[in-house]
Amino acid sequence: MEKKMGEAVARVAKKVNETVENQADSLELNLEGNYIHHLPEEVRTLLHLKIINLSRNKFHTFPDQLTSLQALEMINLEENEITDVPVEKLASMGSLQCVNLKSNPLNEEVRVIAKPLIKFDLLTSPPVSQVGSHV
């Protein structure tokens, strides 16, 4: 397990470095399925980043570094373990168009608070209590 984590961190660091060094690649960063649970602070330097794919990782909290990237248009955090989301910070991101949080155990407060505040698409799975129930 420790070896896998070390390899994942090395892959993430390499991909972030490549993205920072090569401006052509700075529009999109794909770190899907790397077993990562937090982002390095260097991600804040990706000022032109438009799309980030962090799906199928091990995030327990929303990566706060992303809220400082004002050019971001799409954040994919599908299939992580996130329960809380900084809705107010995301709402202030003018370029943001979509945040995918499907298959995350979001708390009910996020769902209630988000609707009146956000101007972007917030993709979520139905709450566990509604899955399989018939009205």
Secondary structure by P-SEA (a helix, b strand, c coil): caaaaaaaaaaaaaaaaaaaacccccccccccccccccccccccccccccbbbbcccccccccccccccccccbbbbccccccccaaaaaaacccccbbbbccccccaaaaaaaaaccccbbbbccccccccccc
